[in-house]
Amino acid sequence: MARTLSTAAAINEALRIAMRSDPDVILLGEDVAGGGTRDQEGTDEIGGIIGVTRGLVKEFPGRVLDTPISEMGLLGTAVGAALTGLRPVAELMFIDFIGVCLDPLLNQAAKLRYMFGGKARVPLTVRTLTGAGMQAAAQHSQSLYWIPAGIPGLKTVIPSNAADAKGLLLASIRDDSPVVFCEPKRILFDQAEVPEHDYEIPLGKAAVVRQGSDVSLVAFGATVKTALMAAEQLAAEGVSAEVLDLRSLQPLDEEAILATLEKTGKLVVVDEATPRCGIASDVAALCVDRGFDFLNAPVKKVTAPHTPVPFSGVLEQAYMPSPERVLAAVREMS
């Protein structure tokens, strides 16, 4: 059975299922419960900045823990909790704050299993908001998922819809390695059918969400919707576009990328991050290195410009990849 849920509600459901099935799963973060404050509806629990964890503290008292406003302390505590046998889910409010707490991720969570010869487990999940689209300005709107994706020992996941968010989060929580689970702001209130049961989506497996034969559009997170909109417009012009949703950035499903490239001969990668040192560049390099013989045209990248995210709503919309820019990239390959 499936119902229509928002992505935020699907994440809440995944957390509830994980906590019911495993008493070692705990949540911690800034206002994940609410600290006794009241929201506009008079509710005692805020449930995080977007309200995603609302309701959990009542069902799981003592396992939903508000922390001080200290990302370094929060992530350090979460790493330690994971090493003791718990499965902490730590909420880093915005991925923009990763610079404040990078050491526990970069030098502790990511390295400890290796340094102990595989004998240590670090079953830590870090939930964090990513991306623009809510006029949260330059310090709360970045797409910095390329940072954890570039650190050996960390896994990085980014869903594009509610059903995937539930399955990927359950798989992340139950993984014995540290996972950074990115939640794109622009999809949190999108609705989709979500199965009721407990299920997992394997990490590192991309999904073809639209079949096509003329060009491949590779996207992830909020840009999957952008790619699908572009594919609809291309279909009206007689161009068949295949859309591949990466779902995981590390491990990256390289075989799926090469398979769609081999099928169509043309590839556009859509990435909300800035153009340098990002996932779009990694995908393009993979296609040139291992898929050169499949290419009928140069790989195209559609990304944000190399600037901070603007606060202005009009400028913010222009900053993010759009279906029109994807269309322009495809037309350049004709």
Phi and psi in degrees as GROMACS dihedral restraints (atoms count N, CA, C in turn):
[ dihedral_restraints ]
;  ai    aj    ak    al  type     phi  dphi    fc
    3     4     5     6     1  -130.6    20    10
    4     5     6     7     1   149.5    20    10
    6     7     8     9     1  -128.7    20    10
    7     8     9    10     1   166.7    20    10
    9    10    11    12     1   -89.0    20    10
   10    11    12    13     1   120.7    20    10
   12    13    14    15     1  -130.6    20    10
   13    14    15    16     1   155.8    20    10
   15    16    17    18     1   -76.0    20    10
   16    17    18    19     1   162.9    20    10
   18    19    20    21     1   -61.1    20    10
   19    20    21    22     1   -39.9    20    10
   21    22    23    24     1   -61.2    20    10
   22    23    24    25     1   -42.8    20    10
   24    25    26    27     1   -67.6    20    10
   25    26    27    28     1   -35.3    20    10
   27    28    29    30     1   -66.9    20    10
   28    29    30    31     1   -37.2    20    10
   30    31    32    33     1   -66.0    20    10
   31    32    33    34     1   -43.0    20    10
   33    34    35    36     1   -59.1    20    10
   34    35    36    37     1   -42.5    20    10
   36    37    38    39     1   -64.9    20    10
   37    38    39    40     1   -40.5    20    10
   39    40    41    42     1   -62.0    20    10
   40    41    42    43     1   -43.0    20    10
   42    43    44    45     1   -62.8    20    10
   43    44    45    46     1   -41.7    20    10
   45    46    47    48     1   -63.4    20    10
   46    47    48    49     1   -44.4    20    10
   48    49    50    51     1   -62.9    20    10
   49    50    51    52     1   -45.1    20    10
   51    52    53    54     1   -62.0    20    10
   52    53    54    55     1   -40.5    20    10
   54    55    56    57     1   -73.8    20    10
   55    56    57    58     1   -32.1    20    10
   57    58    59    60     1   -70.1    20    10
   58    59    60    61     1   -36.3    20    10
   60    61    62    63     1   -85.8    20    10
   61    62    63    64     1   -16.5    20    10
   63    64    65    66     1  -145.2    20    10
   64    65    66    67     1   110.7    20    10
   66    67    68    69     1   -67.7    20    10
   67    68    69    70     1   -10.0    20    10
   69    70    71    72     1   -82.7    20    10
   70    71    72    73     1    -9.2    20    10
   72    73    74    75     1   -78.8    20    10
   73    74    75    76     1   124.2    20    10
   75    76    77    78     1  -127.9    20    10
   76    77    78    79     1   156.1    20    10
   78    79    80    81     1  -114.0    20    10
   79    80    81    82     1   139.4    20    10
   81    82    83    84     1  -147.4    20    10
   82    83    84    85     1   146.6    20    10
   84    85    86    87     1   165.8    20    10
   85    86    87    88     1  -179.6    20    10
   87    88    89    90     1   -80.3    20    10
   88    89    90    91     1   111.4    20    10
   90    91    92    93     1    66.5    20    10
   91    92    93    94     1    25.4    20    10
   93    94    95    96     1   -64.6    20    10
   94    95    96    97     1   -25.3    20    10
   96    97    98    99     1  -101.5    20    10
   97    98    99   100     1   -51.0    20    10
   99   100   101   102     1   132.3    20    10
  100   101   102   103     1    -6.6    20    10
  102   103   104   105     1    63.2    20    10
  103   104   105   106     1    23.8    20    10
  105   106   107   108     1    83.7    20    10
  106   107   108   109     1    -2.2    20    10
  108   109   110   111     1   -78.4    20    10
  109   110   111   112     1   169.8    20    10
  111   112   113   114     1  -120.0    20    10
  112   113   114   115     1   140.8    20    10
  114   115   116   117     1   -87.2    20    10
  115   116   117   118     1  -172.0    20    10
  117   118   119   120     1   -65.0    20    10
  118   119   120   121     1   -22.5    20    10
  120   121   122   123     1   -90.8    20    10
  121   122   123   124     1     2.3    20    10
  123   124   125   126     1    82.8    20    10
  124   125   126   127     1    11.5    20    10
  126   127   128   129     1   -75.7    20    10
  127   128   129   130     1   139.3    20    10
  129   130   131   132     1   -71.4    20    10
  130   131   132   133     1   -17.7    20    10
  132   133   134   135     1  -122.3    20    10
  133   134   135   136     1   130.1    20    10
  135   136   137   138     1   -81.4    20    10
  136   137   138   139     1   -41.2    20    10
  138   139   140   141     1    77.4    20    10
  139   140   141   142     1    39.3    20    10
  141   142   143   144     1    86.7    20    10
  142   143   144   145     1   173.9    20    10
  144   145   146   147     1   -61.8    20    10
  145   146   147   148     1   -29.5    20    10
  147   148   149   150     1  -109.8    20    10
  148   149   150   151     1    -0.7    20    10
  150   151   152   153     1    81.3    20    10
  151   152   153   154     1    17.3    20    10
  153   154   155   156     1   -65.8    20    10
  154   155   156   157     1   -34.9    20    10
  156   157   158   159     1   -96.2    20    10
  157   158   159   160     1    12.6    20    10
  159   160   161   162     1   -61.4    20    10
  160   161   162   163     1   137.0    20    10
  162   163   164   165     1    96.0    20    10
  163   164   165   166     1   -19.4    20    10
  165   166   167   168     1   -75.9    20    10
  166   167   168   169     1   -33.6    20    10
  168   169   170   171     1   -65.3    20    10
  169   170   171   172     1   -29.3    20    10
  171   172   173   174     1   -72.8    20    10
  172   173   174   175     1   -37.3    20    10
  174   175   176   177     1   -79.8    20    10
  175   176   177   178     1   -29.0    20    10
  177   178   179   180     1  -126.0    20    10
  178   179   180   181     1    64.9    20    10
  180   181   182   183     1   -61.1    20    10
  181   182   183   184     1   137.2    20    10
  183   184   185   186     1    85.5    20    10
  184   185   186   187     1    -5.6    20    10
  186   187   188   189     1  -118.5    20    10
  187   188   189   190     1     0.2    20    10
  189   190   191   192     1  -119.6    20    10
  190   191   192   193     1   105.1    20    10
  192   193   194   195     1  -115.6    20    10
  193   194   195   196     1   118.5    20    10
  195   196   197   198     1   -73.5    20    10
  196   197   198   199     1   139.3    20    10
  198   199   200   201     1  -116.3    20    10
  199   200   201   202     1   162.7    20    10
  201   202   203   204     1   -61.6    20    10
  202   203   204   205     1   164.1    20    10
  204   205   206   207     1   -78.4    20    10
  205   206   207   208     1    77.5    20    10
  207   208   209   210     1  -150.8    20    10
  208   209   210   211     1    95.0    20    10
  210   211   212   213     1   -62.7    20    10
  211   212   213   214     1   -35.0    20    10
  213   214   215   216     1   -63.6    20    10
  214   215   216   217     1   -45.0    20    10
  216   217   218   219     1   -66.6    20    10
  217   218   219   220     1   -39.9    20    10
  219   220   221   222     1   -61.9    20    10
  220   221   222   223     1   -49.7    20    10
  222   223   224   225     1   -72.7    20    10
  223   224   225   226     1   -35.9    20    10
  225   226   227   228     1   -62.0    20    10
  226   227   228   229     1   -42.6    20    10
  228   229   230   231     1   -63.1    20    10
  229   230   231   232     1   -41.8    20    10
  231   232   233   234     1   -64.7    20    10
  232   233   234   235     1   -41.0    20    10
  234   235   236   237     1   -62.6    20    10
  235   236   237   238     1   -45.3    20    10
  237   238   239   240     1   -62.0    20    10
  238   239   240   241     1   -40.7    20    10
  240   241   242   243     1   -62.6    20    10
  241   242   243   244     1   -39.5    20    10
  243   244   245   246     1   -64.1    20    10
  244   245   246   247     1   -39.7    20    10
  246   247   248   249     1   -66.5    20    10
  247   248   249   250     1   -25.3    20    10
  249   250   251   252     1   -84.5    20    10
  250   251   252   253     1    -4.5    20    10
  252   253   254   255     1   113.5    20    10
  253   254   255   256     1    -7.5    20    10
  255   256   257   258     1   -77.5    20    10
  256   257   258   259     1   167.7    20    10
  258   259   260   261     1  -120.2    20    10
  259   260   261   262     1    79.5    20    10
  261   262   263   264     1   -74.1    20    10
  262   263   264   265     1   141.1    20    10
  264   265   266   267     1  -113.1    20    10
  265   266   267   268     1   106.8    20    10
  267   268   269   270     1  -100.2    20    10
  268   269   270   271     1   131.7    20    10
  270   271   272   273     1   -97.7    20    10
  271   272   273   274     1   110.1    20    10
  273   274   275   276     1   -90.6    20    10
  274   275   276   277     1   106.5    20    10
  276   277   278   279     1   -47.0    20    10
  277   278   279   280     1   -49.4    20    10
  279   280   281   282     1  -132.7    20    10
  280   281   282   283     1   142.5    20    10
  282   283   284   285     1   -64.9    20    10
  283   284   285   286     1   -17.6    20    10
  285   286   287   288     1   -57.1    20    10
  286   287   288   289     1   -25.6    20    10
  288   289   290   291     1   -86.1    20    10
  289   290   291   292     1     5.9    20    10
  291   292   293   294     1   -63.9    20    10
  292   293   294   295     1   -26.0    20    10
  294   295   296   297     1   -66.1    20    10
  295   296   297   298     1   -26.1    20    10
  297   298   299   300     1   -74.5    20    10
  298   299   300   301     1   -27.5    20    10
  300   301   302   303     1  -130.1    20    10
  301   302   303   304     1    31.1    20    10
  303   304   305   306     1   -69.4    20    10
  304   305   306   307     1   -35.1    20    10
  306   307   308   309     1   -58.9    20    10
  307   308   309   310     1   -45.6    20    10
  309   310   311   312     1   -60.0    20    10
  310   311   312   313     1   -29.5    20    10
  312   313   314   315     1   -83.0    20    10
  313   314   315   316     1   -49.8    20    10
  315   316   317   318     1   -68.8    20    10
  316   317   318   319     1   -46.8    20    10
  318   319   320   321     1  -106.3    20    10
  319   320   321   322     1   -10.4    20    10
  321   322   323   324     1  -114.4    20    10
  322   323   324   325     1   -72.5    20    10
  324   325   326   327     1   -55.1    20    10
  325   326   327   328     1   -44.0    20    10
  327   328   329   330     1   -74.2    20    10
  328   329   330   331     1   -21.6    20    10
  330   331   332   333     1  -108.5    20    10
  331   332   333   334     1   -20.8    20    10
  333   334   335   336     1   -65.3    20    10
  334   335   336   337     1   -38.5    20    10
  336   337   338   339     1   -62.6    20    10
  337   338   339   340     1   -41.5    20    10
  339   340   341   342     1   -65.7    20    10
  340   341   342   343     1   -44.7    20    10
  342   343   344   345     1   -68.9    20    10
  343   344   345   346     1   -23.5    20    10
  345   346   347   348     1  -100.6    20    10
  346   347   348   349     1    20.3    20    10
  348   349   350   351     1    62.7    20    10
  349   350   351   352     1    32.9    20    10
  351   352   353   354     1    82.5    20    10
  352   353   354   355     1     0.7    20    10
  354   355   356   357     1   -86.2    20    10
  355   356   357   358     1   -16.9    20    10
  357   358   359   360     1   -98.5    20    10
  358   359   360   361     1   140.3    20    10
  360   361   362   363     1  -109.6    20    10
  361   362   363   364     1   143.3    20    10
  363   364   365   366     1  -130.1    20    10
  364   365   366   367     1    73.1    20    10
  366   367   368   369     1   -79.6    20    10
  367   368   369   370     1    68.8    20    10
  369   370   371   372     1  -109.0    20    10
  370   371   372   373     1   134.2    20    10
  372   373   374   375     1  -117.7    20    10
  373   374   375   376     1   129.0    20    10
  375   376   377   378     1  -111.0    20    10
  376   377   378   379     1   111.2    20    10
  378   379   380   381     1   -88.6    20    10
  379   380   381   382     1   137.1    20    10
  381   382   383   384     1  -155.7    20    10
  382   383   384   385     1   142.1    20    10
  384   385   386   387     1   -78.6    20    10
  385   386   387   388     1   140.9    20    10
  387   388   389   390     1  -134.4    20    10
  388   389   390   391     1   156.6    20    10
  390   391   392   393     1    90.6    20    10
  391   392   393   394     1   168.9    20    10
  393   394   395   396     1   -95.2    20    10
  394   395   396   397     1  -172.7    20    10
  396   397   398   399     1   112.5    20    10
  397   398   399   400     1    -3.4    20    10
  399   400   401   402     1  -124.2    20    10
  400   401   402   403     1    17.2    20    10
  402   403   404   405     1    48.9    20    10
  403   404   405   406     1    49.3    20    10
  405   406   407   408     1   -97.2    20    10
  406   407   408   409     1     4.6    20    10
  408   409   410   411     1    72.2    20    10
  409   410   411   412     1  -178.1    20    10
  411   412   413   414     1   -68.1    20    10
  412   413   414   415     1   -25.2    20    10
  414   415   416   417     1   -94.3    20    10
  415   416   417   418     1    -0.2    20    10
  417   418   419   420     1  -136.2    20    10
  418   419   420   421     1    21.8    20    10
  420   421   422   423     1  -137.5    20    10
  421   422   423   424     1    12.4    20    10
  423   424   425   426     1   -82.9    20    10
  424   425   426   427     1   159.2    20    10
  426   427   428   429     1  -112.1    20    10
  427   428   429   430     1    76.1    20    10
  429   430   431   432     1   -96.1    20    10
  430   431   432   433     1    24.9    20    10
  432   433   434   435     1   -61.8    20    10
  433   434   435   436     1   -19.6    20    10
  435   436   437   438     1   -68.0    20    10
  436   437   438   439     1   -19.2    20    10
  438   439   440   441     1   -69.2    20    10
  439   440   441   442     1   -58.4    20    10
  441   442   443   444     1   -65.2    20    10
  442   443   444   445     1   -31.1    20    10
  444   445   446   447     1   -64.7    20    10
  445   446   447   448     1   -23.6    20    10
  447   448   449   450     1   -93.0    20    10
  448   449   450   451     1     4.5    20    10
  450   451   452   453     1  -104.0    20    10
  451   452   453   454     1   114.3    20    10
  453   454   455   456     1   -58.0    20    10
  454   455   456   457     1   133.4    20    10
  456   457   458   459     1   103.9    20    10
  457   458   459   460     1   -16.0    20    10
  459   460   461   462     1  -105.3    20    10
  460   461   462   463     1   144.8    20    10
  462   463   464   465     1  -105.4    20    10
  463   464   465   466     1   148.7    20    10
  465   466   467   468     1  -134.5    20    10
  466   467   468   469     1   125.5    20    10
  468   469   470   471     1  -125.2    20    10
  469   470   471   472     1   144.2    20    10
  471   472   473   474     1  -148.6    20    10
  472   473   474   475     1   105.1    20    10
  474   475   476   477     1   -77.4    20    10
  475   476   477   478     1   161.5    20    10
  477   478   479   480     1  -115.7    20    10
  478   479   480   481     1    -4.5    20    10
  480   481   482   483     1  -157.1    20    10
  481   482   483   484     1   170.0    20    10
  483   484   485   486     1   -66.2    20    10
  484   485   486   487     1   -43.0    20    10
  486   487   488   489     1   -63.2    20    10
  487   488   489   490     1   -43.2    20    10
  489   490   491   492     1   -67.1    20    10
  490   491   492   493     1   -36.2    20    10
  492   493   494   495     1   -59.8    20    10
  493   494   495   496     1   -43.0    20    10
  495   496   497   498     1   -64.7    20    10
  496   497   498   499     1   -50.7    20    10
  498   499   500   501     1   -67.6    20    10
  499   500   501   502     1   -37.4    20    10
  501   502   503   504     1   -71.5    20    10
  502   503   504   505     1   -36.5    20    10
  504   505   506   507     1   -69.1    20    10
  505   506   507   508     1   -40.9    20    10
  507   508   509   510     1   -61.7    20    10
  508   509   510   511     1   -41.2    20    10
  510   511   512   513     1   -65.5    20    10
  511   512   513   514     1   -37.1    20    10
  513   514   515   516     1   -65.5    20    10
  514   515   516   517     1   -45.7    20    10
  516   517   518   519     1   -63.5    20    10
  517   518   519   520     1   -34.5    20    10
  519   520   521   522     1   -89.6    20    10
  520   521   522   523     1    -1.5    20    10
  522   523   524   525     1   -78.7    20    10
  523   524   525   526     1   144.0    20    10
  525   526   527   528     1   -85.6    20    10
  526   527   528   529     1     1.8    20    10
  528   529   530   531     1  -108.8    20    10
  529   530   531   532     1   157.2    20    10
  531   532   533   534     1   -69.8    20    10
  532   533   534   535     1   134.9    20    10
  534   535   536   537     1  -126.9    20    10
  535   536   537   538     1   132.5    20    10
  537   538   539   540     1   -98.3    20    10
  538   539   540   541     1   116.1    20    10
  540   541   542   543     1  -103.9    20    10
  541   542   543   544     1   107.8    20    10
  543   544   545   546     1   -90.7    20    10
  544   545   546   547     1   132.9    20    10
  546   547   548   549     1  -117.2    20    10
  547   548   549   550     1    98.7    20    10
  549   550   551   552     1   -62.6    20    10
  550   551   552   553     1   127.8    20    10
  552   553   554   555     1   -56.7    20    10
  553   554   555   556     1   -38.4    20    10
  555   556   557   558     1   -70.8    20    10
  556   557   558   559     1   -13.0    20    10
  558   559   560   561     1  -107.9    20    10
  559   560   561   562     1    -1.5    20    10
  561   562   563   564     1   -61.5    20    10
  562   563   564   565     1   -30.9    20    10
  564   565   566   567     1  -110.9    20    10
  565   566   567   568     1    10.8    20    10
  567   568   569   570     1   -70.9    20    10
  568   569   570   571     1   142.6    20    10
  570   571   572   573     1  -100.4    20    10
  571   572   573   574     1   145.0    20    10
  573   574   575   576     1  -158.0    20    10
  574   575   576   577     1   162.5    20    10
  576   577   578   579     1   -74.6    20    10
  577   578   579   580     1   130.6    20    10
  579   580   581   582     1  -128.2    20    10
  580   581   582   583     1   124.1    20    10
  582   583   584   585     1   -60.0    20    10
  583   584   585   586     1   146.9    20    10
  585   586   587   588     1   -76.1    20    10
  586   587   588   589     1   -28.8    20    10
  588   589   590   591     1   -78.6    20    10
  589   590   591   592     1   172.6    20    10
  591   592   593   594     1   -79.7    20    10
  592   593   594   595     1   118.5    20    10
  594   595   596   597     1  -146.4    20    10
  595   596   597   598     1   156.6    20    10
  597   598   599   600     1  -123.9    20    10
  598   599   600   601     1   146.3    20    10
  600   601   602   603     1  -108.1    20    10
  601   602   603   604     1   121.5    20    10
  603   604   605   606     1   -57.5    20    10
  604   605   606   607     1   136.8    20    10
  606   607   608   609     1   -73.0    20    10
  607   608   609   610     1   140.8    20    10
  609   610   611   612     1    91.0    20    10
  610   611   612   613     1    10.4    20    10
  612   613   614   615     1  -118.3    20    10
  613   614   615   616     1   115.3    20    10
  615   616   617   618     1   -77.4    20    10
  616   617   618   619     1   169.8    20    10
  618   619   620   621     1  -137.2    20    10
  619   620   621   622     1   132.8    20    10
  621   622   623   624     1   -80.1    20    10
  622   623   624   625     1   114.0    20    10
  624   625   626   627     1  -100.3    20    10
  625   626   627   628     1    -7.4    20    10
  627   628   629   630     1  -154.5    20    10
  628   629   630   631     1   127.4    20    10
  630   631   632   633     1   -80.2    20    10
  631   632   633   634     1   145.1    20    10
  633   634   635   636     1  -161.3    20    10
  634   635   636   637     1   172.2    20    10
  636   637   638   639     1  -133.5    20    10
  637   638   639   640     1   -12.8    20    10
  639   640   641   642     1  -101.1    20    10
  640   641   642   643     1   -34.0    20    10
  642   643   644   645     1  -154.9    20    10
  643   644   645   646     1   146.9    20    10
  645   646   647   648     1  -105.2    20    10
  646   647   648   649     1   130.7    20    10
  648   649   650   651     1  -110.4    20    10
  649   650   651   652     1   112.5    20    10
  651   652   653   654     1  -100.3    20    10
  652   653   654   655     1   124.8    20    10
  654   655   656   657     1  -145.5    20    10
  655   656   657   658     1   176.0    20    10
  657   658   659   660     1  -164.7    20    10
  658   659   660   661     1   154.4    20    10
  660   661   662   663     1    61.1    20    10
  661   662   663   664     1  -137.4    20    10
  663   664   665   666     1   -66.1    20    10
  664   665   666   667     1   -21.7    20    10
  666   667   668   669     1   -76.7    20    10
  667   668   669   670     1   -10.9    20    10
  669   670   671   672     1   -63.3    20    10
  670   671   672   673     1   -43.3    20    10
  672   673   674   675     1   -62.0    20    10
  673   674   675   676     1   -39.3    20    10
  675   676   677   678     1   -60.6    20    10
  676   677   678   679     1   -45.2    20    10
  678   679   680   681     1   -65.5    20    10
  679   680   681   682     1   -39.6    20    10
  681   682   683   684     1   -66.0    20    10
  682   683   684   685     1   -37.7    20    10
  684   685   686   687     1   -64.8    20    10
  685   686   687   688     1   -41.2    20    10
  687   688   689   690     1   -64.9    20    10
  688   689   690   691     1   -38.9    20    10
  690   691   692   693     1   -62.7    20    10
  691   692   693   694     1   -37.1    20    10
  693   694   695   696     1   -63.2    20    10
  694   695   696   697     1   -44.0    20    10
  696   697   698   699     1   -67.4    20    10
  697   698   699   700     1   -37.2    20    10
  699   700   701   702     1   -64.8    20    10
  700   701   702   703     1   -38.0    20    10
  702   703   704   705     1   -60.2    20    10
  703   704   705   706     1   -37.3    20    10
  705   706   707   708     1   -65.6    20    10
  706   707   708   709     1   -21.2    20    10
  708   709   710   711     1   -97.3    20    10
  709   710   711   712     1     4.9    20    10
  711   712   713   714     1    85.7    20    10
  712   713   714   715     1    15.5    20    10
  714   715   716   717     1  -107.4    20    10
  715   716   717   718     1   126.1    20    10
  717   718   719   720     1   -93.9    20    10
  718   719   720   721     1   111.1    20    10
  720   721   722   723     1  -106.7    20    10
  721   722   723   724     1   130.5    20    10
  723   724   725   726     1   -94.1    20    10
  724   725   726   727     1   137.4    20    10
  726   727   728   729     1  -115.7    20    10
  727   728   729   730     1   122.1    20    10
  729   730   731   732     1  -109.8    20    10
  730   731   732   733     1   122.8    20    10
  732   733   734   735     1   -96.1    20    10
  733   734   735   736     1   115.0    20    10
  735   736   737   738     1   -65.3    20    10
  736   737   738   739     1   -39.0    20    10
  738   739   740   741     1    64.6    20    10
  739   740   741   742     1   -46.8    20    10
  741   742   743   744     1  -117.6    20    10
  742   743   744   745     1   134.7    20    10
  744   745   746   747     1   -96.6    20    10
  745   746   747   748     1   -24.9    20    10
  747   748   749   750     1  -153.1    20    10
  748   749   750   751     1   112.5    20    10
  750   751   752   753     1   -71.0    20    10
  751   752   753   754     1   147.1    20    10
  753   754   755   756     1   -96.9    20    10
  754   755   756   757     1   132.2    20    10
  756   757   758   759     1   -80.2    20    10
  757   758   759   760     1    79.3    20    10
  759   760   761   762     1   -64.4    20    10
  760   761   762   763     1   -36.2    20    10
  762   763   764   765     1   -64.9    20    10
  763   764   765   766     1   -37.7    20    10
  765   766   767   768     1   -66.6    20    10
  766   767   768   769     1   -38.6    20    10
  768   769   770   771     1   -63.8    20    10
  769   770   771   772     1   -46.2    20    10
  771   772   773   774     1   -67.6    20    10
  772   773   774   775     1   -33.3    20    10
  774   775   776   777     1   -66.5    20    10
  775   776   777   778     1   -42.9    20    10
  777   778   779   780     1   -70.7    20    10
  778   779   780   781     1   -34.8    20    10
  780   781   782   783     1   -63.4    20    10
  781   782   783   784     1   -43.8    20    10
  783   784   785   786     1   -61.7    20    10
  784   785   786   787     1   -34.3    20    10
  786   787   788   789     1   -69.6    20    10
  787   788   789   790     1   -40.6    20    10
  789   790   791   792     1  -108.1    20    10
  790   791   792   793     1   -27.9    20    10
  792   793   794   795     1    82.0    20    10
  793   794   795   796     1    -6.8    20    10
  795   796   797   798     1  -137.4    20    10
  796   797   798   799     1   141.8    20    10
  798   799   800   801     1  -144.3    20    10
  799   800   801   802     1   133.9    20    10
  801   802   803   804     1  -121.5    20    10
  802   803   804   805     1   129.5    20    10
  804   805   806   807     1  -109.7    20    10
  805   806   807   808     1   131.4    20    10
  807   808   809   810     1  -112.8    20    10
  808   809   810   811     1   120.9    20    10
  810   811   812   813     1  -139.4    20    10
  811   812   813   814     1   125.9    20    10
  813   814   815   816     1   -74.0    20    10
  814   815   816   817     1   -13.4    20    10
  816   817   818   819     1   -76.8    20    10
  817   818   819   820     1   171.5    20    10
  819   820   821   822     1   -70.1    20    10
  820   821   822   823     1   161.5    20    10
  822   823   824   825     1   -76.8    20    10
  823   824   825   826     1   -19.8    20    10
  825   826   827   828     1   -89.5    20    10
  826   827   828   829     1   137.5    20    10
  828   829   830   831     1    57.3    20    10
  829   830   831   832     1    37.1    20    10
  831   832   833   834     1  -117.2    20    10
  832   833   834   835     1  -174.1    20    10
  834   835   836   837     1   -64.9    20    10
  835   836   837   838     1   -39.0    20    10
  837   838   839   840     1   -58.7    20    10
  838   839   840   841     1   -42.0    20    10
  840   841   842   843     1   -66.6    20    10
  841   842   843   844     1   -37.5    20    10
  843   844   845   846     1   -62.9    20    10
  844   845   846   847     1   -45.0    20    10
  846   847   848   849     1   -64.4    20    10
  847   848   849   850     1   -43.8    20    10
  849   850   851   852     1   -62.1    20    10
  850   851   852   853     1   -42.9    20    10
  852   853   854   855     1   -64.0    20    10
  853   854   855   856     1   -39.7    20    10
  855   856   857   858     1   -60.2    20    10
  856   857   858   859     1   -43.8    20    10
  858   859   860   861     1   -64.9    20    10
  859   860   861   862     1   -38.2    20    10
  861   862   863   864     1   -73.3    20    10
  862   863   864   865     1   -37.5    20    10
  864   865   866   867     1   -74.1    20    10
  865   866   867   868     1   -51.9    20    10
  867   868   869   870     1  -107.1    20    10
  868   869   870   871     1   -11.1    20    10
  870   871   872   873     1  -121.7    20    10
  871   872   873   874     1    20.3    20    10
  873   874   875   876     1   -56.9    20    10
  874   875   876   877     1   -40.1    20    10
  876   877   878   879     1   -69.4    20    10
  877   878   879   880     1   -15.7    20    10
  879   880   881   882     1   -87.1    20    10
  880   881   882   883     1   -17.8    20    10
  882   883   884   885     1   -74.8    20    10
  883   884   885   886     1   127.9    20    10
  885   886   887   888     1  -105.4    20    10
  886   887   888   889     1    -1.9    20    10
  888   889   890   891     1  -162.5    20    10
  889   890   891   892     1   159.6    20    10
  891   892   893   894     1   -61.5    20    10
  892   893   894   895     1   146.4    20    10
  894   895   896   897     1   -67.4    20    10
  895   896   897   898     1   136.9    20    10
  897   898   899   900     1  -110.9    20    10
  898   899   900   901     1   142.4    20    10
  900   901   902   903     1  -114.0    20    10
  901   902   903   904     1   132.0    20    10
  903   904   905   906     1  -116.5    20    10
  904   905   906   907     1   110.1    20    10
  906   907   908   909     1  -134.1    20    10
  907   908   909   910     1   177.4    20    10
  909   910   911   912     1   -70.2    20    10
  910   911   912   913     1   158.8    20    10
  912   913   914   915     1   -71.3    20    10
  913   914   915   916     1   165.0    20    10
  915   916   917   918     1   -83.5    20    10
  916   917   918   919     1    66.3    20    10
  918   919   920   921     1  -143.5    20    10
  919   920   921   922     1   162.3    20    10
  921   922   923   924     1   -62.5    20    10
  922   923   924   925     1   158.7    20    10
  924   925   926   927     1   -72.3    20    10
  925   926   927   928     1   126.4    20    10
  927   928   929   930     1   -74.5    20    10
  928   929   930   931     1   154.4    20    10
  930   931   932   933     1   -80.8    20    10
  931   932   933   934     1   -37.3    20    10
  933   934   935   936     1   -54.5    20    10
  934   935   936   937     1   131.3    20    10
  936   937   938   939     1   -60.4    20    10
  937   938   939   940     1   -40.7    20    10
  939   940   941   942     1   -65.3    20    10
  940   941   942   943     1   -45.5    20    10
  942   943   944   945     1   -68.1    20    10
  943   944   945   946     1   -35.6    20    10
  945   946   947   948     1   -62.9    20    10
  946   947   948   949     1   -41.9    20    10
  948   949   950   951     1   -63.5    20    10
  949   950   951   952     1   -38.3    20    10
  951   952   953   954     1   -70.1    20    10
  952   953   954   955     1   -27.2    20    10
  954   955   956   957     1   -69.6    20    10
  955   956   957   958     1   -38.9    20    10
  957   958   959   960     1   -80.0    20    10
  958   959   960   961     1   147.6    20    10
  960   961   962   963     1   -57.1    20    10
  961   962   963   964     1   139.4    20    10
  963   964   965   966     1  -124.2    20    10
  964   965   966   967     1   160.2    20    10
  966   967   968   969     1   -56.6    20    10
  967   968   969   970     1   -35.5    20    10
  969   970   971   972     1   -63.8    20    10
  970   971   972   973     1   -38.6    20    10
  972   973   974   975     1   -70.4    20    10
  973   974   975   976     1   -34.2    20    10
  975   976   977   978     1   -65.3    20    10
  976   977   978   979     1   -43.7    20    10
  978   979   980   981     1   -58.8    20    10
  979   980   981   982     1   -43.6    20    10
  981   982   983   984     1   -61.9    20    10
  982   983   984   985     1   -39.5    20    10
  984   985   986   987     1   -65.3    20    10
  985   986   987   988     1   -41.4    20    10
  987   988   989   990     1   -64.2    20    10
  988   989   990   991     1   -41.9    20    10
  990   991   992   993     1   -65.7    20    10
  991   992   993   994     1   -30.9    20    10
  993   994   995   996     1   -64.5    20    10
  994   995   996   997     1   -23.7    20    10
  996   997   998   999     1   -87.7    20    10
  997   998   999  1000     1    -6.9    20    10
